[in-house]
Amino acid sequence: MATCSGTNAGRFRSGAKTLTVPDQRRGLLWIWLLWLGLFYGAWSLLMLDPGNAAAAWEHRPIGLTMLFGSYVAGSTPMGGGTVAFPILVLAYGLPATLGRDFSFAIQSIGMTSASIFILCRRQQLAWSMLSGSLVGSLIGLPIGLVWVAPQVPTVLVKLLFAVFWAAFGVLHLARLDDLSATTGNMGRNDRREFLGGVLAGVIAGMSIVAVTGVGIDMVIYAALVLACRVDPKVAIPTSVVAMAFNSLLGLAIQQATTGIEAGVWGNWLAAAPVVILGAPLGAFVVGLIGRRTTLLFVAVLCVVQFAWTCYHERASLGIAGMVAACVAVLVSVYALDRLQAWGQAQPTHPQRS
């Protein structure tokens, strides 16, 4: 007798013969292709202006950099700004506010493209946590951009960025086997996860996202994987959609208040046609490769950027500052480890088809 498994019933077996049925997820990909066509059409019109073409050519190195950054954005719980921010601020010596605004601008294309791709493919998402985080971001991000971020010194912005990501990377390296084994939980539709998402959106939006332009994706991912024991292949696309929303919101708030930093436009023109494809590619690949490989890649990237930040800011931080940064990493790792221990104590939930 022929049997089928999975909601889309991709394969049927009858004796030795295998028949392949077209995956229903492909039926909506025309929406993503339409989005690509509209974007490239608009970008091509912009390139007809000699000034825009010259700006794009001048900033072509950041376009090449974001080829890698956009893949990271789609395949890991780290936004493209995680690569763009240290490149612009640490390597090129540009203001931290420009790094943040560029993160918003480029993620508004790349992670939005990845989100459309994810939704068109009907990938599993943790909807309760996601919807709660969007509500929380509507509260926390405007407060952070208008009142909190202007009060934070530039060196502390860089340190906050480095410490937060390094702590996450160290925890992944220490708990790689446990995290790689997390499976079977698709997230629940309950009030507790919704309220957890609201809290995460408020806190991350007001503090991390408002200052660095990234972060809500990592917070949502941590809450889902460590506390809720959700499969990373569900947590990562959920975090991508959350960061896309925050990027669009942050860009709109900046434009309506202080305005976007000068220099963002030229970098955006050079990088946008790259990230619109790179982020969806990452979202596709993460569904194919092993979970352990993805988590190991994330962890190493987090730790490397911390070392890079300390090296480049050694004159500003000094020995005491570096020691304090390392202590902050260790404390953060301990807090995340306790969060994971709490998550392991919670009952797991069967995978929903």
C-alpha positions in Angstrom: 0.0 0.0 0.0 1.2 3.5 -0.8 2.0 5.6 2.2 2.7 9.3 2.7 4.1 11.4 5.5 4.3 15.1 6.2 1.8 17.8 5.4 2.9 18.2 1.9 3.3 14.5 1.1 6.3 15.1 -1.1 6.9 11.4 -1.9 4.8 8.3 -2.4 6.4 4.8 -2.5 4.8 1.9 -4.3 7.1 -1.1 -4.4 10.5 0.0 -5.8 9.0 3.0 -7.6 9.1 6.5 -6.1 6.8 9.2 -7.4 7.6 12.8 -6.6 4.7 15.2 -6.0 5.4 19.0 -6.5 5.9 20.7 -3.1 2.9 23.0 -2.4 5.3 25.5 -0.9 6.5 26.4 -4.4 3.0 27.7 -5.3 3.6 31.1 -3.6 7.1 31.7 -4.8 5.8 33.9 -7.6 5.2 36.6 -4.9 8.9 36.6 -4.0 9.9 36.7 -7.7 7.5 39.6 -8.2 9.2 41.4 -5.3 12.6 40.8 -6.9 11.4 42.2 -10.2 9.9 45.3 -8.6 13.1 46.0 -6.6 15.5 45.5 -9.5 13.3 47.6 -11.7 13.3 50.5 -9.2 17.1 50.1 -8.5 17.8 50.2 -12.2 15.9 53.5 -12.6 17.9 54.9 -9.7 21.1 53.9 -11.5 20.1 56.1 -14.5 21.1 59.0 -12.3 24.9 59.6 -12.7 25.2 60.7 -9.1 23.6 57.5 -7.8 25.7 55.3 -10.1 28.9 57.0 -9.0 27.9 56.6 -5.3 27.2 52.9 -5.8 30.6 52.4 -7.6 32.4 54.3 -4.9 31.0 52.1 -2.1 31.3 48.8 -4.0 33.6 47.3 -1.2 30.6 47.3 1.2 28.5 45.6 -1.5 31.0 42.8 -1.6 31.1 42.6 2.2 27.3 42.3 2.4 27.4 39.3 0.0 28.6 37.5 3.1 26.6 39.6 5.5 23.3 38.9 3.8 24.0 35.1 3.8 24.6 35.4 7.6 21.3 37.3 8.0 19.2 34.6 6.3 20.9 31.5 7.7 21.6 32.5 11.3 19.9 34.4 14.1 22.2 37.3 13.3 21.1 40.2 11.1 23.2 41.5 8.2 24.0 44.4 10.4 26.1 42.1 12.6 28.6 42.1 9.7 27.9 45.6 8.5 28.2 47.4 11.8 31.7 46.3 12.7 32.9 46.7 9.1 31.7 50.3 8.9 32.4 51.4 12.4 35.6 49.4 13.3 37.3 48.9 9.9 36.3 52.2 8.2 36.1 54.3 11.3 32.6 55.7 10.6 30.2 56.9 13.4 28.3 54.2 15.3 25.1 56.0 14.4 25.9 55.5 10.7 26.5 51.8 11.3 23.2 51.5 13.0 21.2 53.4 10.3 22.9 51.4 7.6 22.0 48.2 9.4 18.4 49.3 9.4 18.4 50.3 5.8 20.1 47.2 4.4 18.2 44.8 6.6 15.0 46.5 5.4 15.8 45.0 2.0 17.7 41.8 2.8 15.8 40.5 5.7 12.5 41.7 4.3 13.3 39.7 1.2 14.2 36.7 3.3 11.0 37.1 5.2 8.9 37.1 2.1 10.8 34.0 0.9 10.2 32.3 4.2 6.5 33.1 4.2 6.1 32.0 0.6 7.7 28.7 1.3 5.4 28.3 4.3 8.3 27.5 6.7 7.4 26.7 10.3 7.5 29.8 12.6 6.9 30.3 16.3 3.9 32.6 15.8 3.1 33.3 19.4 6.6 34.5 20.3 6.9 36.3 16.9 3.6 38.3 17.2 4.4 39.2 20.8 7.9 40.5 19.9 6.4 42.7 17.1 4.0 44.3 19.7 6.9 44.8 22.1 9.1 46.4 19.4 6.4 48.9 18.6 6.8 50.1 22.2 10.5 49.7 22.9 12.2 50.7 19.7 10.7 54.3 19.5 11.6 54.9 23.1 15.1 53.6 22.5 15.8 55.6 19.4 14.4 58.9 20.7 15.6 58.9 24.3 18.1 56.1 25.0 20.5 55.9 22.1 21.4 59.6 22.0 22.7 59.3 25.6 25.0 56.3 25.0 28.7 57.1 24.2 30.1 55.6 21.0 32.6 53.3 22.7 29.9 51.8 24.9 27.8 51.2 21.8 30.7 49.1 20.4 31.2 47.3 23.7 27.5 46.5 24.0 27.5 45.1 20.6 30.6 43.0 21.2 29.7 41.7 24.6 26.2 40.6 23.7 27.2 38.6 20.7 30.3 37.1 22.3 28.3 35.8 25.2 26.0 34.1 22.9 28.9 32.6 20.9 30.7 31.2 24.0 27.5 29.6 25.2 27.0 27.9 21.8 30.5 26.6 21.8 30.1 25.2 25.4 26.6 23.7 24.8 27.0 22.8 21.1 25.9 19.2 21.6 22.8 20.0 23.7 21.7 22.7 21.3 22.3 20.6 18.2 20.1 17.9 19.7 17.1 20.2 20.2 14.4 19.0 18.0 10.7 18.2 17.8 9.3 21.5 19.3 7.7 23.9 16.8 6.7 26.5 19.4 3.3 26.8 21.0 0.4 29.0 20.5 -0.1 30.1 24.1 -0.2 33.3 26.1 3.1 32.7 27.9 5.1 32.7 24.7 3.2 35.7 23.5 4.0 37.7 26.7 7.6 36.5 26.5 7.8 37.9 23.0 6.3 41.2 24.1 8.9 41.5 26.9 11.8 40.6 24.6 10.6 43.1 22.0 10.4 46.0 24.6 13.8 45.3 26.2 15.7 44.5 23.1 14.1 47.3 21.1 14.8 49.9 23.7 18.4 48.9 24.5 20.2 46.8 21.9 18.3 47.5 18.6 18.0 51.2 19.2 21.8 51.5 19.7 23.3 49.0 17.3 20.6 48.4 14.7 20.5 44.6 15.4 19.7 42.3 18.3 16.0 41.4 18.4 16.7 38.4 16.2 19.3 37.1 18.7 17.1 37.7 21.7 14.1 35.9 20.1 16.3 33.1 19.0 17.8 32.7 22.5 14.3 32.7 24.1 13.0 30.1 21.7 16.0 27.8 21.7 17.2 28.1 25.3 14.0 28.6 27.2 11.3 27.1 24.9 13.5 24.3 23.4 12.3 25.1 19.9 14.1 23.6 17.0 16.7 26.1 15.6 15.3 25.5 12.1 12.1 27.1 13.4 13.8 29.7 15.6 16.1 31.1 12.9 13.4 32.0 10.4 11.2 33.4 13.2 14.1 35.6 14.3 14.6 36.8 10.7 11.0 37.9 10.4 11.3 39.8 13.7 14.5 41.6 12.6 12.9 42.6 9.3 10.0 44.2 11.1 12.4 46.1 13.5 14.6 47.3 10.6 11.6 48.7 8.7 10.3 50.3 11.9 13.7 51.7 12.9 14.3 53.2 9.5 10.9 54.9 9.5 11.5 56.3 13.0 14.9 57.6 12.1 13.6 59.2 8.9 10.8 60.9 10.8 12.9 62.2 13.7 16.6 63.0 13.3 16.9 61.8 9.7 19.1 59.0 8.3 22.9 59.6 8.7 24.8 60.9 5.7 26.7 58.2 3.9 24.0 55.5 4.3 22.5 56.1 0.8 25.7 55.4 -1.2 26.4 52.2 0.8 22.8 51.1 0.4 22.9 51.6 -3.4 26.0 49.4 -3.6 24.7 46.6 -1.2 21.0 46.4 -1.8 21.0 44.4 -5.0 23.3 41.9 -3.3 21.5 41.4 0.0 18.1 41.0 -1.6 19.3 37.6 -2.9 21.9 36.7 -0.3 19.5 36.6 2.7 16.9 34.4 1.0 19.7 32.1 -0.1 20.8 31.8 3.6 17.2 31.1 4.6 17.0 28.3 2.1 20.4 26.8 2.9 19.8 26.6 6.6 16.9 24.2 5.9 19.3 21.8 4.1 22.5 21.7 6.1 23.0 20.2 9.5 21.9 22.1 12.6 25.3 21.6 14.2 27.1 23.2 11.3 24.9 26.3 11.5 25.3 26.7 15.2 29.1 26.3 15.1 29.3 28.9 12.4 27.3 31.3 14.5 29.3 30.7 17.6 32.7 31.3 15.9 31.5 34.4 14.2 30.3 35.9 17.6 33.6 35.2 19.4 35.7 36.5 16.5 33.9 39.9 16.4 34.4 40.3 20.2 38.2 39.8 19.8 38.2 42.2 16.9 36.3 44.9 18.8 38.7 44.6 21.8 41.7 44.9 19.5 40.4 47.9 17.5 39.2 49.7 20.6 42.2 48.9 22.9 43.2 52.6 23.1 39.7 53.6 24.3 38.9 50.7 26.5 42.3 50.2 28.2 43.2 47.2 30.3 40.4 47.8 32.8 37.8 48.2 30.1 38.8 44.9 28.4 38.7 43.1 31.7 35.3 44.5 32.4 34.2 43.4 28.9 35.4 39.9 29.5 33.6 39.8 32.9 30.5 41.0 31.3 30.7 38.2 28.7 31.2 35.6 31.5 28.2 36.9 33.4 26.1 37.0 30.3 27.1 33.4 29.5 26.1 32.3 33.0 22.7 34.1 32.6 22.1 32.4 29.3 23.2 29.1 30.7 20.7 29.4 33.5 18.1 30.2 30.9 18.9 27.1 29.0 18.8 25.0 32.2 15.3 26.4 32.9 14.3 25.6 29.4 15.5 22.0 29.7 13.3 21.6 32.8 10.2 22.6 30.8 8.2 19.8 29.2 8.8 19.4 25.5 6.0 19.6 23.0 5.4 17.3 20.1 6.1 18.5 16.6 3.0 19.7 14.8 2.6 18.7 11.2 
